[in-house]
Amino acid sequence: VQLQAYGGGSVQAGGSLRLSCAVAGRTLRAYAMGWFRQAPGKERDFVACISASGGTIYYADSVKGRFTISRDNAKNTMYLQMDSLQPEDAAVYYCATQSNMYGDRCNVMDYWGQGTQVTVSS
């Protein structure tokens, strides 16, 4: 299983970016997937999770109302639409998925992408 995150970049505060996570080696539809981020000198934090069915979604409190996670099973790709970006959102963003099928939360993630950098200037 390989995950590739892309779409990061540099934006000004208040701007938007859309991250994508392309999955190869398995079909996306049966697995929960999530986004995590890690800022310099900090631990990796949970950002958002979408269940295998797509019917259950979780967000970190810090991004609720600004970020939207989604998935396109036909394209085997997951997305993170990030609006109203703030300097504290700057980090390397990682996508991840599980080895167990039909999960509805992102408590244990087994496969990780390489990360994509998001920079937000004030």
N, CA, C and O atoms as CSV, one atom per row, in Angstrom:
chain,resi,resn,atom,element,x,y,z
A,1,VAL,N,N,0.861,-1.182,0.000
A,1,VAL,CA,C,0.000,0.000,0.000
A,1,VAL,C,C,0.901,1.237,0.000
A,1,VAL,O,O,1.807,1.360,0.825
A,2,GLN,N,N,0.640,2.134,-0.924
A,2,GLN,CA,C,1.401,3.377,-0.999
A,2,GLN,C,C,0.454,4.561,-1.005
A,2,GLN,O,O,-0.559,4.564,-1.705
A,3,LEU,N,N,0.796,5.561,-0.220
A,3,LEU,CA,C,0.024,6.793,-0.168
A,3,LEU,C,C,0.930,7.946,-0.570
A,3,LEU,O,O,2.083,8.019,-0.146
A,4,GLN,N,N,0.411,8.825,-1.374
A,4,GLN,CA,C,1.165,9.996,-1.793
A,4,GLN,C,C,0.328,11.238,-1.563
A,4,GLN,O,O,-0.714,11.426,-2.190
A,5,ALA,N,N,0.791,12.074,-0.665
A,5,ALA,CA,C,0.123,13.337,-0.374
A,5,ALA,C,C,0.732,14.445,-1.213
A,5,ALA,O,O,1.950,14.507,-1.382
A,6,TYR,N,N,-0.104,15.310,-1.731
A,6,TYR,CA,C,0.394,16.439,-2.501
A,6,TYR,C,C,-0.622,17.587,-2.422
A,6,TYR,O,O,-1.746,17.423,-1.949
A,7,GLY,N,N,-0.184,18.733,-2.897
A,7,GLY,CA,C,-1.062,19.893,-2.892
A,7,GLY,C,C,-0.656,20.964,-1.892
A,7,GLY,O,O,-1.281,22.023,-1.831
A,8,GLY,N,N,0.373,20.704,-1.115
A,8,GLY,CA,C,0.824,21.712,-0.171
A,8,GLY,C,C,1.442,22.904,-0.891
A,8,GLY,O,O,1.661,22.876,-2.102
A,9,GLY,N,N,1.714,23.940,-0.125
A,9,GLY,CA,C,2.309,25.132,-0.692
A,9,GLY,C,C,2.345,26.249,0.313
A,9,GLY,O,O,2.175,26.034,1.513
A,10,SER,N,N,2.568,27.442,-0.184
A,10,SER,CA,C,2.637,28.628,0.662
A,10,SER,C,C,1.469,29.550,0.353
A,10,SER,O,O,1.201,29.878,-0.802
A,11,VAL,N,N,0.789,29.954,1.400
A,11,VAL,CA,C,-0.340,30.877,1.247
A,11,VAL,C,C,-0.266,31.926,2.346
A,11,VAL,O,O,0.433,31.761,3.345
A,12,GLN,N,N,-1.001,33.000,2.136
A,12,GLN,CA,C,-1.137,33.997,3.182
A,12,GLN,C,C,-2.285,33.614,4.106
A,12,GLN,O,O,-3.182,32.860,3.730
A,13,ALA,N,N,-2.237,34.141,5.303
A,13,ALA,CA,C,-3.312,33.898,6.259
A,13,ALA,C,C,-4.653,34.270,5.642
A,13,ALA,O,O,-4.794,35.316,5.008
A,14,GLY,N,N,-5.629,33.400,5.839
A,14,GLY,CA,C,-6.939,33.596,5.249
A,14,GLY,C,C,-7.119,32.875,3.929
A,14,GLY,O,O,-8.232,32.785,3.412
A,15,GLY,N,N,-6.031,32.362,3.384
A,15,GLY,CA,C,-6.090,31.675,2.111
A,15,GLY,C,C,-6.535,30.227,2.227
A,15,GLY,O,O,-6.869,29.746,3.310
A,16,SER,N,N,-6.532,29.541,1.084
A,16,SER,CA,C,-7.014,28.175,1.014
A,16,SER,C,C,-6.037,27.286,0.249
A,16,SER,O,O,-5.298,27.745,-0.622
A,17,LEU,N,N,-6.058,26.024,0.595
A,17,LEU,CA,C,-5.331,24.994,-0.132
A,17,LEU,C,C,-6.166,23.730,-0.130
A,17,LEU,O,O,-6.976,23.518,0.772
A,18,ARG,N,N,-5.977,22.900,-1.120
A,18,ARG,CA,C,-6.610,21.580,-1.111
A,18,ARG,C,C,-5.519,20.530,-1.240
A,18,ARG,O,O,-4.778,20.498,-2.222
A,19,LEU,N,N,-5.437,19.686,-0.248
A,19,LEU,CA,C,-4.502,18.577,-0.270
A,19,LEU,C,C,-5.185,17.348,-0.848
A,19,LEU,O,O,-6.387,17.140,-0.685
A,20,SER,N,N,-4.384,16.546,-1.523
A,20,SER,CA,C,-4.865,15.286,-2.059
A,20,SER,C,C,-3.980,14.162,-1.557
A,20,SER,O,O,-2.800,14.363,-1.270
A,21,CYS,N,N,-4.564,12.976,-1.454
A,21,CYS,CA,C,-3.819,11.789,-1.056
A,21,CYS,C,C,-4.224,10.661,-2.003
A,21,CYS,O,O,-5.337,10.139,-1.930
A,22,ALA,N,N,-3.317,10.304,-2.875
A,22,ALA,CA,C,-3.574,9.231,-3.822
A,22,ALA,C,C,-3.104,7.910,-3.230
A,22,ALA,O,O,-2.006,7.820,-2.679
A,23,VAL,N,N,-3.935,6.900,-3.348
A,23,VAL,CA,C,-3.637,5.588,-2.770
A,23,VAL,C,C,-3.409,4.577,-3.887
A,23,VAL,O,O,-4.187,4.501,-4.838
A,24,ALA,N,N,-2.346,3.812,-3.763
A,24,ALA,CA,C,-2.045,2.755,-4.718
A,24,ALA,C,C,-1.852,1.447,-3.960
A,24,ALA,O,O,-1.384,1.444,-2.821
A,25,GLY,N,N,-2.207,0.359,-4.585
A,25,GLY,CA,C,-1.990,-0.947,-3.980
A,25,GLY,C,C,-3.193,-1.531,-3.301
A,25,GLY,O,O,-3.169,-2.688,-2.880
A,26,ARG,N,N,-4.255,-0.749,-3.183
A,26,ARG,CA,C,-5.494,-1.275,-2.640
A,26,ARG,C,C,-6.625,-0.333,-3.055
A,26,ARG,O,O,-6.396,0.812,-3.443
A,27,THR,N,N,-7.834,-0.846,-2.963
A,27,THR,CA,C,-8.976,0.010,-3.211
A,27,THR,C,C,-9.286,0.802,-1.953
A,27,THR,O,O,-9.204,0.285,-0.839
A,28,LEU,N,N,-9.636,2.034,-2.143
A,28,LEU,CA,C,-9.795,2.953,-1.026
A,28,LEU,C,C,-11.060,2.690,-0.212
A,28,LEU,O,O,-11.097,2.972,0.986
A,29,ARG,N,N,-12.070,2.166,-0.838
A,29,ARG,CA,C,-13.410,2.254,-0.309
A,29,ARG,C,C,-13.644,1.523,1.004
A,29,ARG,O,O,-14.591,1.854,1.717
A,30,ALA,N,N,-12.822,0.549,1.347
A,30,ALA,CA,C,-13.111,-0.257,2.533
A,30,ALA,C,C,-12.336,0.170,3.771
A,30,ALA,O,O,-12.354,-0.528,4.785
A,31,TYR,N,N,-11.650,1.318,3.699
A,31,TYR,CA,C,-10.759,1.672,4.798
A,31,TYR,C,C,-10.958,3.108,5.261
A,31,TYR,O,O,-11.138,4.021,4.455
A,32,ALA,N,N,-10.922,3.285,6.576
A,32,ALA,CA,C,-10.904,4.631,7.121
A,32,ALA,C,C,-9.593,5.316,6.740
A,32,ALA,O,O,-8.549,4.677,6.612
A,33,MET,N,N,-9.680,6.623,6.566
A,33,MET,CA,C,-8.484,7.372,6.208
A,33,MET,C,C,-8.448,8.676,6.983
A,33,MET,O,O,-9.483,9.198,7.398
A,34,GLY,N,N,-7.254,9.191,7.170
A,34,GLY,CA,C,-7.143,10.417,7.949
A,34,GLY,C,C,-6.000,11.306,7.519
A,34,GLY,O,O,-5.095,10.905,6.786
A,35,TRP,N,N,-6.079,12.539,8.008
A,35,TRP,CA,C,-5.015,13.518,7.822
A,35,TRP,C,C,-4.435,13.864,9.197
A,35,TRP,O,O,-5.161,14.010,10.180
A,36,PHE,N,N,-3.144,13.987,9.232
A,36,PHE,CA,C,-2.416,14.370,10.429
A,36,PHE,C,C,-1.410,15.448,10.040
A,36,PHE,O,O,-1.096,15.617,8.862
A,37,ARG,N,N,-0.907,16.177,11.034
A,37,ARG,CA,C,0.082,17.200,10.710
A,37,ARG,C,C,1.125,17.282,11.805
A,37,ARG,O,O,0.868,16.944,12.961
A,38,GLN,N,N,2.301,17.736,11.420
A,38,GLN,CA,C,3.391,17.883,12.375
A,38,GLN,C,C,4.126,19.181,12.090
A,38,GLN,O,O,4.698,19.371,11.017
A,39,ALA,N,N,4.099,20.058,13.065
A,39,ALA,CA,C,4.832,21.323,12.987
A,39,ALA,C,C,6.236,21.111,13.551
A,39,ALA,O,O,6.452,20.187,14.335
A,40,PRO,N,N,7.189,21.953,13.163
A,40,PRO,CA,C,8.568,21.796,13.656
A,40,PRO,C,C,8.633,21.787,15.177
A,40,PRO,O,O,8.081,22.666,15.837
A,41,GLY,N,N,9.305,20.798,15.717
A,41,GLY,CA,C,9.479,20.711,17.157
A,41,GLY,C,C,8.281,20.209,17.925
A,41,GLY,O,O,8.286,20.201,19.156
A,42,LYS,N,N,7.245,19.787,17.202
A,42,LYS,CA,C,6.025,19.314,17.865
A,42,LYS,C,C,5.709,17.887,17.444
A,42,LYS,O,O,6.241,17.369,16.462
A,43,GLU,N,N,4.837,17.280,18.209
A,43,GLU,CA,C,4.405,15.930,17.869
A,43,GLU,C,C,3.401,15.984,16.711
A,43,GLU,O,O,2.805,17.021,16.421
A,44,ARG,N,N,3.241,14.834,16.070
A,44,ARG,CA,C,2.261,14.746,15.009
A,44,ARG,C,C,0.862,14.728,15.617
A,44,ARG,O,O,0.597,13.979,16.557
A,45,ASP,N,N,-0.015,15.543,15.086
A,45,ASP,CA,C,-1.369,15.692,15.620
A,45,ASP,C,C,-2.424,15.241,14.614
A,45,ASP,O,O,-2.228,15.317,13.401
A,46,PHE,N,N,-3.507,14.786,15.135
A,46,PHE,CA,C,-4.658,14.417,14.333
A,46,PHE,C,C,-5.308,15.676,13.763
A,46,PHE,O,O,-5.402,16.698,14.443
A,47,VAL,N,N,-5.755,15.594,12.509
A,47,VAL,CA,C,-6.458,16.715,11.880
A,47,VAL,C,C,-7.890,16.321,11.526
A,47,VAL,O,O,-8.841,16.990,11.930
A,48,ALA,N,N,-8.041,15.233,10.769
A,48,ALA,CA,C,-9.372,14.840,10.315
A,48,ALA,C,C,-9.375,13.363,9.950
A,48,ALA,O,O,-8.347,12.792,9.584
A,49,CYS,N,N,-10.555,12.757,10.057
A,49,CYS,CA,C,-10.697,11.337,9.754
A,49,CYS,C,C,-12.020,11.120,9.043
A,49,CYS,O,O,-13.025,11.750,9.373
A,50,ILE,N,N,-12.015,10.231,8.074
A,50,ILE,CA,C,-13.252,9.857,7.395
A,50,ILE,C,C,-13.348,8.337,7.420
A,50,ILE,O,O,-12.395,7.636,7.082
A,51,SER,N,N,-14.501,7.844,7.821
A,51,SER,CA,C,-14.680,6.406,7.963
A,51,SER,C,C,-14.686,5.713,6.604
A,51,SER,O,O,-14.743,6.358,5.557
A,52,ALA,N,N,-14.625,4.396,6.647
A,52,ALA,CA,C,-14.610,3.621,5.411
A,52,ALA,C,C,-15.842,3.913,4.562
A,52,ALA,O,O,-15.754,4.003,3.338
A,53,SER,N,N,-16.974,4.058,5.210
A,53,SER,CA,C,-18.210,4.325,4.480
A,53,SER,C,C,-18.321,5.769,4.036
A,53,SER,O,O,-19.111,6.099,3.151
A,54,GLY,N,N,-17.523,6.629,4.656
A,54,GLY,CA,C,-17.658,8.057,4.396
A,54,GLY,C,C,-18.744,8.710,5.215
A,54,GLY,O,O,-18.930,9.925,5.149
A,55,GLY,N,N,-19.461,7.918,5.986
A,55,GLY,CA,C,-20.594,8.450,6.725
A,55,GLY,C,C,-20.238,9.068,8.061
A,55,GLY,O,O,-21.047,9.789,8.646
A,56,THR,N,N,-19.037,8.797,8.551
A,56,THR,CA,C,-18.603,9.356,9.833
A,56,THR,C,C,-17.322,10.143,9.617
A,56,THR,O,O,-16.361,9.651,9.025
A,57,ILE,N,N,-17.328,11.360,10.103
A,57,ILE,CA,C,-16.182,12.259,9.934
A,57,ILE,C,C,-15.855,12.897,11.272
A,57,ILE,O,O,-16.745,13.300,12.021
A,58,TYR,N,N,-14.582,12.979,11.555
A,58,TYR,CA,C,-14.103,13.620,12.772
A,58,TYR,C,C,-13.105,14.719,12.391
A,58,TYR,O,O,-12.359,14.596,11.420
A,59,TYR,N,N,-13.114,15.782,13.174
A,59,TYR,CA,C,-12.141,16.864,13.008
A,59,TYR,C,C,-11.533,17.211,14.352
A,59,TYR,O,O,-12.176,17.093,15.395
A,60,ALA,N,N,-10.299,17.635,14.308
A,60,ALA,CA,C,-9.708,18.251,15.483
A,60,ALA,C,C,-10.431,19.564,15.739
A,60,ALA,O,O,-10.854,20.240,14.801
A,61,ASP,N,N,-10.573,19.922,17.006
A,61,ASP,CA,C,-11.282,21.158,17.342
A,61,ASP,C,C,-10.656,22.369,16.656
A,61,ASP,O,O,-11.359,23.313,16.294
A,62,SER,N,N,-9.364,22.344,16.480
A,62,SER,CA,C,-8.655,23.492,15.925
A,62,SER,C,C,-8.973,23.755,14.453
A,62,SER,O,O,-8.707,24.845,13.946
A,63,VAL,N,N,-9.538,22.765,13.771
A,63,VAL,CA,C,-9.810,22.950,12.333
A,63,VAL,C,C,-11.292,22.868,11.992
A,63,VAL,O,O,-11.670,23.067,10.838
A,64,LYS,N,N,-12.132,22.579,12.972
A,64,LYS,CA,C,-13.570,22.480,12.716
A,64,LYS,C,C,-14.099,23.764,12.119
A,64,LYS,O,O,-13.785,24.860,12.582
A,65,GLY,N,N,-14.914,23.612,11.075
A,65,GLY,CA,C,-15.493,24.773,10.423
A,65,GLY,C,C,-14.607,25.401,9.373
A,65,GLY,O,O,-15.053,26.269,8.621
A,66,ARG,N,N,-13.345,24.972,9.310
A,66,ARG,CA,C,-12.421,25.539,8.319
A,66,ARG,C,C,-11.913,24.485,7.336
A,66,ARG,O,O,-11.660,24.793,6.171
A,67,PHE,N,N,-11.766,23.258,7.797
A,67,PHE,CA,C,-11.254,22.172,6.965
A,67,PHE,C,C,-12.373,21.198,6.643
A,67,PHE,O,O,-13.289,20.997,7.441
A,68,THR,N,N,-12.287,20.593,5.460
A,68,THR,CA,C,-13.265,19.598,5.047
A,68,THR,C,C,-12.549,18.400,4.448
A,68,THR,O,O,-11.800,18.527,3.480
A,69,ILE,N,N,-12.789,17.237,5.036
A,69,ILE,CA,C,-12.201,16.001,4.518
A,69,ILE,C,C,-13.219,15.322,3.617
A,69,ILE,O,O,-14.421,15.359,3.883
A,70,SER,N,N,-12.736,14.707,2.556
A,70,SER,CA,C,-13.640,13.993,1.653
A,70,SER,C,C,-12.851,12.894,0.947
A,70,SER,O,O,-11.624,12.841,1.023
A,71,ARG,N,N,-13.566,12.037,0.273
A,71,ARG,CA,C,-12.915,10.952,-0.442
A,71,ARG,C,C,-13.651,10.690,-1.745
A,71,ARG,O,O,-14.870,10.846,-1.826
A,72,ASP,N,N,-12.902,10.292,-2.760
A,72,ASP,CA,C,-13.480,9.886,-4.032
A,72,ASP,C,C,-12.995,8.465,-4.270
A,72,ASP,O,O,-11.879,8.247,-4.743
A,73,ASN,N,N,-13.835,7.513,-3.940
A,73,ASN,CA,C,-13.423,6.113,-4.048
A,73,ASN,C,C,-13.132,5.724,-5.489
A,73,ASN,O,O,-12.268,4.884,-5.740
A,74,ALA,N,N,-13.832,6.315,-6.423
A,74,ALA,CA,C,-13.603,5.990,-7.836
A,74,ALA,C,C,-12.203,6.401,-8.284
A,74,ALA,O,O,-11.609,5.771,-9.160
A,75,LYS,N,N,-11.685,7.465,-7.672
A,75,LYS,CA,C,-10.350,7.931,-8.010
A,75,LYS,C,C,-9.297,7.439,-7.022
A,75,LYS,O,O,-8.109,7.730,-7.159
A,76,ASN,N,N,-9.759,6.689,-6.023
A,76,ASN,CA,C,-8.836,6.195,-4.995
A,76,ASN,C,C,-8.042,7.339,-4.360
A,76,ASN,O,O,-6.837,7.231,-4.133
A,77,THR,N,N,-8.737,8.416,-4.086
A,77,THR,CA,C,-8.084,9.621,-3.583
A,77,THR,C,C,-8.893,10.237,-2.449
A,77,THR,O,O,-10.124,10.238,-2.471
A,78,MET,N,N,-8.179,10.759,-1.459
A,78,MET,CA,C,-8.784,11.475,-0.351
A,78,MET,C,C,-8.338,12.928,-0.447
A,78,MET,O,O,-7.269,13.222,-0.983
A,79,TYR,N,N,-9.160,13.832,0.073
A,79,TYR,CA,C,-8.865,15.257,-0.021
A,79,TYR,C,C,-8.987,15.925,1.345
A,79,TYR,O,O,-9.660,15.428,2.248
A,80,LEU,N,N,-8.323,17.054,1.463
A,80,LEU,CA,C,-8.507,17.926,2.608
A,80,LEU,C,C,-8.578,19.353,2.086
A,80,LEU,O,O,-7.564,19.927,1.687
A,81,GLN,N,N,-9.773,19.919,2.091
A,81,GLN,CA,C,-9.949,21.312,1.720
A,81,GLN,C,C,-9.705,22.164,2.955
A,81,GLN,O,O,-10.372,21.998,3.976
A,82,MET,N,N,-8.757,23.064,2.859
A,82,MET,CA,C,-8.378,23.889,4.001
A,82,MET,C,C,-8.662,25.346,3.667
A,82,MET,O,O,-8.049,25.913,2.762
A,83,ASP,N,N,-9.575,25.940,4.385
A,83,ASP,CA,C,-9.948,27.337,4.194
A,83,ASP,C,C,-9.590,28.146,5.433
A,83,ASP,O,O,-9.366,27.598,6.512
A,84,SER,N,N,-9.543,29.441,5.256
A,84,SER,CA,C,-9.221,30.346,6.365
A,84,SER,C,C,-7.959,29.899,7.088
A,84,SER,O,O,-7.922,29.839,8.317
A,85,LEU,N,N,-6.951,29.594,6.331
A,85,LEU,CA,C,-5.704,29.104,6.915
A,85,LEU,C,C,-5.056,30.172,7.792
A,85,LEU,O,O,-5.086,31.363,7.480
A,86,GLN,N,N,-4.474,29.719,8.886
A,86,GLN,CA,C,-3.803,30.581,9.842
A,86,GLN,C,C,-2.355,30.128,10.014
A,86,GLN,O,O,-2.034,28.978,9.714
A,87,PRO,N,N,-1.488,30.998,10.486
A,87,PRO,CA,C,-0.088,30.603,10.670
A,87,PRO,C,C,0.082,29.350,11.516
A,87,PRO,O,O,1.018,28.580,11.300
A,88,GLU,N,N,-0.813,29.136,12.477
A,88,GLU,CA,C,-0.700,27.939,13.318
A,88,GLU,C,C,-1.059,26.658,12.582
A,88,GLU,O,O,-0.856,25.568,13.115
A,89,ASP,N,N,-1.589,26.767,11.364
A,89,ASP,CA,C,-1.864,25.580,10.550
A,89,ASP,C,C,-0.631,25.116,9.781
A,89,ASP,O,O,-0.644,24.037,9.189
A,90,ALA,N,N,0.420,25.908,9.782
A,90,ALA,CA,C,1.634,25.535,9.056
A,90,ALA,C,C,2.237,24.271,9.641
A,90,ALA,O,O,2.451,24.174,10.850
A,91,ALA,N,N,2.508,23.310,8.781
A,91,ALA,CA,C,3.028,22.014,9.220
A,91,ALA,C,C,3.263,21.145,7.994
A,91,ALA,O,O,2.914,21.512,6.873
A,92,VAL,N,N,3.851,20.006,8.230
A,92,VAL,CA,C,3.859,18.956,7.211
A,92,VAL,C,C,2.600,18.122,7.429
A,92,VAL,O,O,2.344,17.649,8.537
A,93,TYR,N,N,1.832,17.948,6.385
A,93,TYR,CA,C,0.572,17.213,6.472
A,93,TYR,C,C,0.770,15.817,5.896
A,93,TYR,O,O,1.327,15.643,4.812
A,94,TYR,N,N,0.300,14.832,6.651
A,94,TYR,CA,C,0.420,13.441,6.268
A,94,TYR,C,C,-0.957,12.820,6.108
A,94,TYR,O,O,-1.877,13.117,6.870
A,95,CYS,N,N,-1.089,11.955,5.114
A,95,CYS,CA,C,-2.293,11.145,5.023
A,95,CYS,C,C,-1.953,9.723,5.470
A,95,CYS,O,O,-0.808,9.281,5.376
A,96,ALA,N,N,-2.964,9.028,5.953
A,96,ALA,CA,C,-2.741,7.702,6.495
A,96,ALA,C,C,-4.000,6.862,6.367
A,96,ALA,O,O,-5.109,7.378,6.225
A,97,THR,N,N,-3.796,5.558,6.422
A,97,THR,CA,C,-4.934,4.654,6.379
A,97,THR,C,C,-4.643,3.433,7.250
A,97,THR,O,O,-3.551,3.286,7.800
A,98,GLN,N,N,-5.634,2.572,7.360
A,98,GLN,CA,C,-5.540,1.437,8.267
A,98,GLN,C,C,-5.395,0.125,7.511
A,98,GLN,O,O,-5.651,0.045,6.310
A,99,SER,N,N,-4.979,-0.899,8.245
A,99,SER,CA,C,-4.921,-2.230,7.648
A,99,SER,C,C,-6.228,-2.983,7.858
A,99,SER,O,O,-6.550,-3.897,7.099
A,100,ASN,N,N,-6.989,-2.595,8.898
A,100,ASN,CA,C,-8.275,-3.258,9.132
A,100,ASN,C,C,-9.362,-2.598,8.292
A,100,ASN,O,O,-9.392,-1.381,8.112
A,101,MET,N,N,-10.238,-3.431,7.796
A,101,MET,CA,C,-11.299,-2.939,6.918
A,101,MET,C,C,-12.460,-2.379,7.723
A,101,MET,O,O,-12.694,-2.764,8.868
A,102,TYR,N,N,-13.181,-1.458,7.091
A,102,TYR,CA,C,-14.466,-0.936,7.584
A,102,TYR,C,C,-14.354,-0.223,8.932
A,102,TYR,O,O,-15.292,-0.235,9.729
A,103,GLY,N,N,-13.212,0.389,9.177
A,103,GLY,CA,C,-13.077,1.173,10.395
A,103,GLY,C,C,-13.882,2.455,10.315
A,103,GLY,O,O,-14.175,2.964,9.233
A,104,ASP,N,N,-14.234,2.970,11.498
A,104,ASP,CA,C,-14.987,4.224,11.501
A,104,ASP,C,C,-14.265,5.320,12.263
A,104,ASP,O,O,-14.827,6.396,12.466
A,105,ARG,N,N,-13.041,5.076,12.686
A,105,ARG,CA,C,-12.257,6.127,13.330
A,105,ARG,C,C,-10.781,5.874,13.080
A,105,ARG,O,O,-10.384,4.771,12.705
A,106,CYS,N,N,-9.972,6.905,13.291
A,106,CYS,CA,C,-8.555,6.844,12.944
A,106,CYS,C,C,-7.676,6.698,14.173
A,106,CYS,O,O,-6.717,7.451,14.345
A,107,ASN,N,N,-7.991,5.742,15.022
A,107,ASN,CA,C,-7.215,5.579,16.234
A,107,ASN,C,C,-5.878,4.883,16.000
A,107,ASN,O,O,-4.901,5.187,16.685
A,108,VAL,N,N,-5.819,3.971,15.062
A,108,VAL,CA,C,-4.571,3.291,14.727
A,108,VAL,C,C,-4.404,3.318,13.217
A,108,VAL,O,O,-5.246,2.808,12.478
A,109,MET,N,N,-3.316,3.916,12.769
A,109,MET,CA,C,-3.056,4.031,11.343
A,109,MET,C,C,-1.797,3.246,10.994
A,109,MET,O,O,-0.776,3.350,11.675
A,110,ASP,N,N,-1.884,2.466,9.932
A,110,ASP,CA,C,-0.806,1.534,9.622
A,110,ASP,C,C,0.038,1.942,8.414
A,110,ASP,O,O,1.191,1.528,8.295
A,111,TYR,N,N,-0.522,2.738,7.536
A,111,TYR,CA,C,0.195,3.153,6.323
A,111,TYR,C,C,0.171,4.674,6.238
A,111,TYR,O,O,-0.860,5.313,6.449
A,112,TRP,N,N,1.338,5.235,5.923
A,112,TRP,CA,C,1.488,6.691,5.910
A,112,TRP,C,C,2.089,7.162,4.599
A,112,TRP,O,O,2.932,6.489,4.005
A,113,GLY,N,N,1.643,8.325,4.161
A,113,GLY,CA,C,2.259,8.978,3.029
A,113,GLY,C,C,3.501,9.746,3.462
A,113,GLY,O,O,3.851,9.760,4.642
A,114,GLN,N,N,4.155,10.375,2.513
A,114,GLN,CA,C,5.439,11.021,2.786
A,114,GLN,C,C,5.289,12.440,3.338
A,114,GLN,O,O,6.261,13.006,3.839
A,115,GLY,N,N,4.126,13.007,3.260
A,115,GLY,CA,C,3.912,14.350,3.792
A,115,GLY,C,C,4.039,15.427,2.735
A,115,GLY,O,O,4.800,15.301,1.775
A,116,THR,N,N,3.277,16.488,2.933
A,116,THR,CA,C,3.350,17.652,2.047
A,116,THR,C,C,3.365,18.900,2.919
A,116,THR,O,O,2.599,19.001,3.878
A,117,GLN,N,N,4.221,19.834,2.595
A,117,GLN,CA,C,4.447,21.010,3.429
A,117,GLN,C,C,3.403,22.086,3.164
A,117,GLN,O,O,3.106,22.416,2.016
A,118,VAL,N,N,2.858,22.623,4.239
A,118,VAL,CA,C,1.947,23.765,4.165
A,118,VAL,C,C,2.580,24.909,4.956
A,118,VAL,O,O,2.912,24.754,6.131
A,119,THR,N,N,2.741,26.034,4.312
A,119,THR,CA,C,3.303,27.226,4.943
A,119,THR,C,C,2.278,28.343,4.867
A,119,THR,O,O,1.712,28.603,3.806
A,120,VAL,N,N,2.040,29.000,5.990
A,120,VAL,CA,C,1.057,30.084,6.046
A,120,VAL,C,C,1.747,31.319,6.610
A,120,VAL,O,O,2.261,31.295,7.728
A,121,SER,N,N,1.756,32.381,5.842
A,121,SER,CA,C,2.391,33.618,6.296
A,121,SER,C,C,1.341,34.587,6.807
A,121,SER,O,O,0.222,34.651,6.297
A,122,SER,N,N,1.728,35.335,7.821
A,122,SER,CA,C,0.772,36.279,8.424
A,122,SER,C,C,0.807,37.628,7.724
A,122,SER,O,O,0.070,38.539,8.100
